Amino acid sequence: MTEIRRSKRAVTDLTKIKTILQQSHIVHTAINTGDFPYVVPTNYGFDMSDDGQLALYIHGAPAGRKVDLLKHDNRIGFEIDDGGQLMPTKSTEASHNSWLYHSIIGSGYAQQLTDINDKLYALQRVLVHETGHEWTNIDPHDVEYVNVYQIDVKEYKAKQHEAPQGK
């Protein structure tokens, strides 16, 4: 993990980071175009080892801009957050309003999975994350058709802004 400028908002506890991953549902991936980043939101699945090593799994259509760009440059940036919520103020000062959130940002390398068993494993991670359980009736044709990527995360940092205790 990398350092955070406002260290009091840093989340370093792996259990808390895993909770952020479990409670969030969209990863925004930034892919290099040569000019401007191409950002793609998608749902995801993940694996996290006991030492904090993270792998993300995403899927999509078998052809398109994302596929073409990742063939040329598989470096990827990402952001995951829980959506957050407003913490309104009772003050008359506009700057006293704040936003509560939990987020993870990072970078890594996207690897297209082509082996049917690897694709099925990654899709199960997405399904478990989104539905809470594994699926035994996935149509092999669907697994063959869909494009699946594993993002091997090189670095990430987690951050939070929580309501002060007692408020």
Buried (B, 14 or more C-beta within 10 A) or exposed (E): BEEBEEEEBBBEEBEEBBBBBBEBBEBBBBBBEEEEEBEBEBBBBBBBEEEEEBBBBBBBEEEEEBBEBBEEEBEBBBBBBBEBEEBEEEEEEEEEEBEEBBBBBBBBBBBBBEEEEBBBBBBBBBBBBEEEEEEEEBEEEEBEEBBBBBBBBEEBBBBBBEEEEEE
